[in-house]
Amino acid sequence: MPLRDPKLDDRSFQEIVNETKKLIPKYTPEWTDHNLSDPGVTLIELFAWMTELMLFRLNRVPDKTYIRFMDLLGIELKEAVPARTMLTFRLSAPQTGPVRIARGTEVATIRTNEQEAIGFTTDEGLVITPPTLEQFLFSADDVTYVDYMDRLGIRDEYFDAFQEPPLPGDALHLGFGEDLSSHMLELRLTCLVEGIGVDPDNPPLSWEAWCGEVRGWVAASVVLDETGGLNESGRVHLDLPPGLQQRTIARRTAYWVRLRVVQPGSRQPMYSQSPRINTIDVASIGGSVAATHSDLVQFELLGSVSGAPGETFELQHTPILARLPDEYLEIETEDGWTKWSEVATFAASEESDLHYRLDGVTGVLSFGPVIRDMHGDERAYGAQPPRGASLRMRRYRQGGGLVGNVGAGTLSVIKSAIPFVSSVTNRLPATGGLDAESLDAAKLRVPEALASQERAVTARDYEYLAKEASRRVARARCIAVRGSAATSS
């Protein structure tokens, strides 16, 4: 049975008033009017109200002691986790040169009367490159390949895209000279209505891109298909996956995208004749990049150093997301701005170490203390900034929380115009956002932290450490497999 939190004094306001009124006959028998209109009763209620406030603060003493105990154990509130999604940028028109979208590009939802704009920033840069179709091969078995490159574009001459009749495994391979990872391609095909037998809205075809020996052929999303399974001239828009890699096929090295005939479903008709094509023109019309729910803050000045050990400063924007390698504190010196390193604790910091701590929940930045040891000598845990020196955060990201889990198609506002880019959207909803941990939730972790002590011996230890590794882990169950070591899933 769990221990109950003790209340040092659980009397309420009304109980204090009633208790005081019962003492009136004993101490002041001449006071006989105990109605609310009596000034004496008013004073009783006033002091009862003040006493109740004192009791409330007194009853919080155990909580404060518990929090101090958690601090000694190094248990801190977990920072907010940002939602993530993929942003797709569309070009105003295909370009002859590369279009660059910088890392940290800011995109937001539309601001409304009920909701402020929710901002996302791109996690990395994106270069949208014009594609060059260098190879065009056909294969029915991934062993023997036929070169179709010379057949493209011959006036009034159409050729079979697949064997006759088409069979599952038939594939057209398009080889490109450029890495088109995360690109959106537009393919303009000239076709004849020859591939009869299929449902134009659901042909047994799959677009795929080669992503290396480990991932193999990865499906590409078909955003638009006007060809009805290569049965009429039109456009096909493909959203290619990230991580394309070069491959050598039939002595030809390229980045490969293929169109493959797949086994039809139970109610999906198959080709009875091969579709016929004449030309394929390819252009880049956009690209996708990962983005995080955050607002980028750069070169925020925090003030100047007073020279006192353990000095603290507050950042203006919270909650602060987990810092990336290029997000750190800088202190101005005679040689310019010097980089300092963030640490989780000052326990191992030496006097010359340029260390600081940053609480992502509160935004409080602190320097190491100076402590007098048993011999009377003072020891600095971490270097002390020069007195009067200016401080600034080079960059950090503010955001995170449940509010970032926005729906698909809601991120549509580019905060700063990008040349040749006409629009942006998130075709999938943003997921994974979590608010900063509450104090009550952190208290629940104390017994497990004491039991495991950061080592895994029992099944419960494995479960606890698995959940501690990431806030995205909601539940963990350790299963002991007979005859082998325990594993956590």
N, C-alpha and C positions, 0 to 999 in steps of 0.2 A: 504494500500500500504506500503510495507516494506521500511524502510529508507535506502538510499544508503550510502555506505561508502564514506566519503569525501576524496578527494585528495587535500592535502595542496598545491601542485604545480604540475600540470600535463604536464608541458612542456617537449618535447622530445629533444634529442641531436640536431636534425636538426633545430628545432624551435629556440633553443638558438643560434645556429650559424647564422641563418637568421636574428634574432632580433639584434644581435651584428653588423652584416654587415650593417644594415639599419642605425645604429648610427654613422658609419664612416664619412659620409659627414658632419655631425653636429660638430663632435669633431676634426677630422683630415681631412679637405677637400683636403689637398695636397696628401693624399693617394688615388691613383686612380686605382692601380692594385689589383683587388680582386680575382685573379685566385688562384687555389689550389697550384700552384708552389710558391706563395709568402710566405715568412717566417712569415709575420704577420698573414696570414690566418691560417697557421699551429698553431700559438699560440692561435688563436681564437678557433680552433677545440680542442686543448689540454684542454683549460679552460672550454669549453663546455662539454667535456667528464667528467672532474672532477666535474663540477656543476651537471650533470645528476646523478652521483653517490651519491652526497649529497642529491639531491631531492628524490632519491629512498629510502634512509634511513629515510628521513624526513617523507615520505608517509607511512612508517611502524610504526610510532608513534601511530596511532590509534589502530593498531593490537596489539602492545605491551601493550597498556593500557587495551585492551579487555582481553588479556591473564592474566594480573595482576588481573583484576576483576574476571575472572574464578577461579584463585587461591584463592582469598578471599572467594569465594563460596564453595571451596573444590572440584571443578570439576577437575578431573585428567584424563589423557589419559588412556583408558582401556587397560589392558595388553593383549598380544597375547594369543590366546586359542589354545591348542595343539590338533592335530588330535588323534583319538583313534581307535584301532582295536583289534582283537583277534589273538594272535600268537599260532600256533599249533606246538608243539615240538614232533618229532617222535623219538622213541627209535631205536637203532641199532638192538635190538632183545628183546623179552620179558624177564624180569628180575624176579628173585625169591625174591628180596627185593625192598624196595621203592627207587625211584630215585628222588632226590631233585633238583629243579630249584629255585634258590634264587630270592628274590625280587630285582629289579634293574638290572637284567640280560639284557645286551645290545645286540640288534639285529639291523642290518642296511640293506639298499639296496646296490646293487653292484655299486661301483664307476665307472663313465664313464668319457670320455673326456669332455662332456658337463655338467655333473651334479656331484657334490660332493655326497658322501654317506649320506643318510638321516637316522638318528638313532632313534630307539625306545627303551624304557626300560620297563620292566614288572612292573606292578603296585603292585603286591603281589607275594608271593612265591607259588610254585606249587609242590606238592608231588604226584608222579605217583606211585600208589599202586597196587601190584598184586591182582587180584580179586579172591574171593573164592565163588563159586556157592554153596549156602547152601540149596536153596529151588527151586522147579520147579513145578508150579501148572498150572492147566487149569481151566478156567471158561467161561461159556457162558453168564452169566448174572451179574457178579460181586457180586453175593450173595452166590452161591454154588461153591465150589472149589474141584478139584480132584487132589490128589498128584501124579505127574508123576516122582518123583525123582527116585523111584526104577526101573523105566523102562529104564532109560538111561544106555547105554553101554552094554546091554545084547547081546551077540554074535548072529548075524544074526536075531535078532528080532526087527522089526520096528513097530512103533505104530502111530496111527492117531494123527496128531498135533491138529486138530480141530474136531468138531462133523461132522457127515456125513448126508447130505452135509454141508460144512461150511456156516455159516451165519454171517452177520455183528454183531459184538459184541463178537465173539469168541476170546479168548485171552490166550496166554501162558505167565505166569508170572515167571520171573527169579529173585530170591531173593539172594542178596549178603550180606556178612558180613561186607564189607568195604564201606565207603563213596566214591563213584566213581564220584563225581561231576567234570565236565569238563574233564573227561577222554575220551580217544579214546580206544575203546575195539575192539578186534578181536575175533569173534566167528567162530569157525570151526565146521561146521555141516555136519553130514553124513545123506543123504536123499535118497529117492527113487523117481523116476519119476512117481508119483501117483497123484499129485495135478493138474489134467488136467483141461482144460477149460480156464485158465488165460493166459494173455500175459506175458511171462517171463521177459520182460523188463519193465513192468508196472503192477505188481500184486497189488491187493487191500489190501495192508498190511501197517501198520503203527507201527514204533518203538517209544515207549514212556517211560518216566521215571517219577517216583513220586517225586514231589517237594513240598509237604506239602498241607495243607487244602486250602490255599489261591490260589496257582497256579495250584494245581491238577496235572493231567497228562500232561507233557510237551513233545512235539515232539522231538525226537533225530534225528540228521542229519545222513543220510545213505551216507557214503563216498564211499563205495564199496559193491556190492552185486553180488557174483558169483553163487548164488544158484537158480536164476530164480524163486523166489517165493517159496523156499523150495522144489524145484523139482530136484535138483541135489546137490551132495556134493560140498562144497566150503566154501569160507570165506565171512563173513559180517563184515565190519568196521563201527562202530557206534561212532559218536561224541556226547557224552552225554552233556546235558545242565548243567549249574551251579546250586547249591542250592538243591541237592538231600536231601531228608529227610527220616528217618525211618518211616515205617508203619507196623501195625499189620494186617495181612491177615490170616484168618483161624487159629488164635492163633500162627502165626509165624511172628516174628518181623525181618525185614530186610530192606535193600535198594532195591527197586523194579524197574525192567525194564521189560516192557511187549511188546509182539508182538501181535497186534490186527488186526482182519479182519474188514475192513471198508466198507461202502456202496460204490460200484463201481460207477464211473462216467458214463456219457451218452454213451461213446464209449469204456468203459473199461469192458472187460468180467469178469465174476465171476467164482469162483471155482465150478466145478461140482462134484468133489471128493476131499477129504481131502488129503493134502500131508502127507507123512509118514517119520518119522525121527528115528534115532537110538542114536546118541551121539551129545553132545554139549560141546566143549572145549572152555574156555574163557581165554583171556590174555589181559593185558594192553600193548598197543603199542605206547602210547603217551598221550598228554594232552594239553589243551588249557588254556591260561591265558590272561587277559586284558593287553594291553600295550599302552603307551602314547608316542607321538612324543617328545622326549627329550633326552638330553645328561646329564648324572649325573656327577656333580662336587662335590668332597669331600675334606674337610679340606683345602680350599683355604685361604692362608694367605693374609690379607689385609694391613698389616703394623703395625706400633705402634702409640700410641696416643700421641699427642703433648701437650694435656692439655687444649687446647682452647675450649670454649663452642661452641656447634653446629658444631663440626668438621664433615667433610664428607670424605667418602672413596668410591672408585669405584670398583665394581666387574669386573672381566675380561671378563665374557661371558654374553651376552645379546641377545635377551630378556629373562627375567627370568620368569618362570611360577609361578603361585600362590603357595605359600609355604604350605607344608604339616606339620603335627605336629612335625616331627623329622627334619625339616629343619629350622635352626636358627643360630644366631650369638653366638660365644663363645669368652670370654675375659680371658686371662691368669692372674691368681692371685696367691698368695702364696699357696692357697689350691688346685691349679689346674685350669682347665678350667671351667669357670662359664657361665651358660646359660643366655642369655638375650632374652627378648620377643619383637616381632615386634608389633607395633601399627600403626593405620591409621593416628592418629594425637596426638600431645603432649598436647592437651588442658586439658586433665584430669590427666596428669602425675604428680606425686609428686616427690620431690627431691630424695627420696630413691628408686624410681621405676627403675628397670633395663630395660629401654625401648629404642628402636631405630626404625627408619623408613627406608623402602627400596622401592625404585621406580623400579618396575619390567621392565619398558620400557627402562630407561637410565642406570639401574644398580647402581645408587647412593645410598649409605647407609649413614644416618645422625643420629647424636645424638641431644638431646634436647637443646634448647637455654637457656641462662641465661638472664632474662629481668629485668630491673629496674622499680619498680612500682611507683605510684604517691607520695609515702612517701619516696622515695629514697632508699628503700630496694631492694636488688637483690633476685630474685626468680628463682630457677632452675626448668625447666620443664623436669623431668627425671634425673636420676643419671648421673654423669659425670665419664667416665672411668678413672682409675688411669693413671697418666702421665707415658709414657714409656711402658704401657702394650701392649702386642701383641694381635691382633685380627685375628680371622679366622671364615669363614662360615663352619659350620660342614658339611653341604651338601646343595645343591640346584640343581634345574633342569633348564637347558637352552634349549630353543626350542620354538615350537609353530609356527603358521603361516600357510598360504595356501600351502606352499611347502610340508607340512606333509601329505596332502591328496593323498597318493600314491595308486596305483592300487593294485588289488588282485594279490597275488603271487610274489610281488616284494621284500618283506622282507625275505631274505634268508641267510644272513651272520651273524653267531654267532661270536661276537668279542672275546669271551674267551671260550675255549673248555669246554664242560660239559660232564663228564663221562657218557657213555652209550647213549648219545643223538647223533643221526646221522644227523638230519636236522631240519629246522624250516621254516615255511611259514605263510603267512596271507591269508587264504582262502577267506576273504572278504576285500574289499577296506577300507582304513583308511578314516574316515570322521570327520567333525567337526572343522577342523583347520581354524583359523582366524588370520590375521595379527593384530598387535597392532593398536589401533585406531589412525587415523590421526587427526591433529589439526583442520582441517576444519570440520570433523565429530563431534568432541567434541563441537565446537562452536554451532552446530545445537541443542545441548541438553540444552543450557543455558536457552532459553525461557521456556521450559517445566519444568526445574528444579526450576525456579523462581515461576512458576505457581503452581506446586504441593507442593513444600516445604516439601517433604517426608511424606505427608499425602494424603489419598485417600478420596476424597469427590465426585468429578465429574467423569463421565465416562472417560474423558481424563486423569485424574489423575491415574485411575486404569491401563489404557493402558500404560502410561509412566512408572509406577513402575513395571509393568510386564516385559517390555523390559529392564529395569535397572537391574532386578534380574539376568539375564544371557544373555551373548552375543549370545547364541544359539537361543534366541527368536528374530526372524526377524521382525515379525509383531504381533500386539496384537489388538484385537477388543473387547471392553466392550459392552455387550448386557444386557440391563435392561429387566428382565422378569417381566411381569405383576403380581403384587401381591406378589413379593418377592424382596430380595435385589439384587443389581447389581452383575453380575458375569463376570469374565474375562476369555477369552478362547484364 
